[in-house]
Amino acid sequence: MSWHEQAACRGEDPALFFPVGNAGPAKEQTARAKAVCAGCPVIAQCREWARRYEDTGVWGGEDEYERRAARRRNARNRRSAA
């Protein structure tokens, strides 16, 4: 069984995880999506996958802004380790 099949978001409206913007109602929507992620048994797998392949939406408890920041940190860490 793949991690997708075990995800807490299965059965949720996919639109919940793709808020438009990052203020007002979108901020509240992001918080609701992250609440679903918080109880997910495969949050780590989802987050890792999204950091590699997804540019938009809430995945693995991270929004797109948090994911971009994580990618930048990882890139800096790889450069400093080289």
Backbone hydrogen bonds in HBPLUS format (Angstrom, degrees):
<---DONOR---> <-ACCEPTOR-->    atom                        ^
c    i                          cat <-CA-CA->   ^        H-A-AA   ^      H-
h    n   atom  resd res      DA  || num        DHA   H-A  angle D-A-AA Bond
n    s   type  num  typ     dist DA aas  dist angle  dist       angle   num
A0005-GLU N   A0002-SER O   3.09 MM   3  5.54 131.8  2.33 107.3 118.3     1
A0006-GLN N   A0003-TRP O   3.02 MM   3  5.21 146.5  2.13 104.8 115.0     2
A0007-ALA N   A0004-HIS O   3.31 MM   3  5.28 161.6  2.35 102.2 107.6     3
A0010-ARG N   A0007-ALA O   3.25 MM   3  5.72 164.2  2.28 110.4 115.2     4
A0012-GLU N   A0009-CYS O   2.85 MM   3  5.24 163.0  1.87 134.7 137.6     5
A0016-LEU N   A0013-ASP O   2.98 MM   3  5.75 154.7  2.05 124.8 130.9     6
A0017-PHE N   A0014-PRO O   3.02 MM   3  5.68 145.5  2.14 118.1 125.6     7
A0018-PHE N   A0015-ALA O   3.10 MM   3  5.24 167.9  2.11 112.5 115.2     8
A0058-VAL N   A0017-PHE O   2.75 MM  41  5.01 149.7  1.84 142.9 151.5     9
A0026-ALA N   A0023-ALA O   3.15 MM   3  5.44 131.9  2.39 145.2 134.4    10
A0027-LYS N   A0024-GLY O   3.02 MM   3  5.37 125.7  2.33 106.4 119.8    11
A0028-GLU N   A0024-GLY O   3.24 MM   4  6.65 154.3  2.31 150.8 158.1    12
A0029-GLN N   A0025-PRO O   2.89 MM   4  6.12 154.8  1.95 147.8 155.3    13
A0030-THR N   A0026-ALA O   2.87 MM   4  6.07 155.4  1.93 145.6 151.9    14
A0031-ALA N   A0027-LYS O   3.05 MM   4  6.31 153.9  2.12 142.6 149.4    15
A0032-ARG N   A0028-GLU O   3.00 MM   4  6.33 152.1  2.08 146.2 153.6    16
A0033-ALA N   A0029-GLN O   2.94 MM   4  6.24 159.0  1.99 151.7 157.4    17
A0034-LYS N   A0030-THR O   2.89 MM   4  6.11 161.3  1.92 151.9 157.1    18
A0035-ALA N   A0031-ALA O   2.97 MM   4  6.16 140.1  2.14 139.6 150.2    19
A0036-VAL N   A0032-ARG O   3.24 MM   4  6.62 146.0  2.36 143.6 151.1    20
A0036-VAL N   A0033-ALA O   3.12 MM   3  5.27 123.8  2.45  98.5 111.9    21
A0037-CYS N   A0033-ALA O   3.10 MM   4  6.49 159.8  2.15 147.9 153.5    22
A0038-ALA N   A0034-LYS O   2.85 MM   4  6.05 145.6  1.97 144.7 154.0    23
A0040-CYS N   A0037-CYS O   2.90 MM   3  5.06 164.8  1.92 119.5 121.0    24
A0046-CYS N   A0042-VAL O   3.00 MM   4  6.20 164.5  2.03 159.7 164.5    25
A0047-ARG N   A0043-ILE O   2.88 MM   4  6.02 163.0  1.91 151.4 155.9    26
A0048-GLU N   A0044-ALA O   3.02 MM   4  6.18 166.0  2.04 149.4 153.0    27
A0049-TRP N   A0045-GLN O   3.01 MM   4  6.15 162.2  2.05 147.8 152.8    28
A0050-ALA N   A0046-CYS O   2.89 MM   4  6.07 165.0  1.91 153.5 157.8    29
A0051-ARG N   A0047-ARG O   2.91 MM   4  6.10 152.9  1.98 150.0 157.3    30
A0052-ARG N   A0049-TRP O   3.08 MM   3  5.32 135.1  2.29 100.4 112.8    31
A0053-TYR N   A0049-TRP O   2.94 MM   4  6.16 154.2  2.01 151.4 159.5    32
A0054-GLU N   A0050-ALA O   2.92 MM   4  4.66 158.1  1.96 124.1 130.4    33
A0059-TRP N   A0062-GLU O   2.97 MM   3  5.48 153.7  2.04 156.5 156.7    34
A0062-GLU N   A0059-TRP O   2.97 MM   3  5.48 166.1  1.99 121.1 125.7    35
A0067-ARG N   A0063-ASP O   2.95 MM   4  6.19 156.1  2.01 154.7 162.5    36
A0068-ARG N   A0064-GLU O   2.98 MM   4  6.13 156.6  2.04 140.7 146.4    37
A0069-ALA N   A0065-TYR O   3.08 MM   4  6.32 159.4  2.13 144.6 150.1    38
A0070-ALA N   A0066-GLU O   2.95 MM   4  6.21 154.2  2.02 145.4 152.5    39
A0071-ARG N   A0067-ARG O   2.91 MM   4  6.20 154.6  1.98 150.0 157.0    40
A0072-ARG N   A0068-ARG O   2.95 MM   4  6.26 156.2  2.01 150.0 156.3    41
A0073-ARG N   A0069-ALA O   2.94 MM   4  6.22 161.5  1.98 150.9 155.8    42
A0074-ASN N   A0070-ALA O   2.91 MM   4  6.11 163.4  1.94 150.4 155.0    43
A0075-ALA N   A0071-ARG O   2.94 MM   4  6.14 156.9  1.99 147.2 153.5    44
A0076-ARG N   A0072-ARG O   2.92 MM   4  6.19 160.3  1.96 152.3 157.4    45
A0077-ASN N   A0073-ARG O   2.87 MM   4  6.10 160.1  1.91 152.6 158.5    46
A0078-ARG N   A0074-ASN O   2.94 MM   4  6.15 154.2  2.01 147.2 153.9    47
A0079-ARG N   A0075-ALA O   3.01 MM   4  6.25 158.5  2.06 147.7 153.5    48
A0080-SER N   A0076-ARG O   2.90 MM   4  6.14 160.2  1.94 152.8 158.1    49
A0081-ALA N   A0077-ASN O   2.99 MM   4  6.07 138.4  2.16 139.6 150.3    50
A0082-ALA N   A0078-ARG O   3.15 MM   4  6.26 126.2  2.45 137.9 150.3    51
A0082-ALA N   A0079-ARG O   3.26 MM   3  5.25 141.3  2.42  95.4 106.0    52
